[in-house]
Amino acid sequence: MYEVSRSLYRRLSGLVASDPATMEGRMDRQLLLEACETNTERLATDPHYFARPDRTIFRDIRRLFSLADQAYVWRVVAVHSEVAREMAVREFEARIRSCQAFTRQGTPCQREPRPGSHFCPSHRHLDAEWTEPAEAVADADPTPALAAA
């Protein structure tokens, strides 16, 4: 996500309307950087509850650009926001683990499993059934059964 934030900043920092040599120009670029990082971080931490990140970022930074550059800035922000959203959703869903059991209705259990287990506290009784078949197959040796027969 850091890469997306910095890419957005690099794409837009050259278009900032104020002169970079002045104090105002440096402050405007700092404001642009903070807006990019803040909104990208918000998108990374909870992508499902940040409805329109492109609109939010654009609203925060639009005053920094000339009127002629507004359409280009919007397109750049929209593309970067979409990439950031896809990355955030993928990372967010990878962090969420869910129980391996199914409910009585046949839907997957949504609770988080206990540490070191594949099942939540409600389905902890299935943990023994989960590990025993794999151990039983590994322990079974077909050669002694053939020798005894």
Secondary structure, 3 states (H helix, E strand, C coil): CHHHHHHHHHHHHCCECCCCCCHHHHHHHHHHHHHHHHHHHHHHHCHHHCCCHHHHHHHHHHHHECHHHHHHHHHHHHHHHHHHHHHHHHHHHHHCCCCCCECCCCCECCCCCCCCCCCCHHHCCHHHHHHHHHHHHHHCCHHHHHHHC
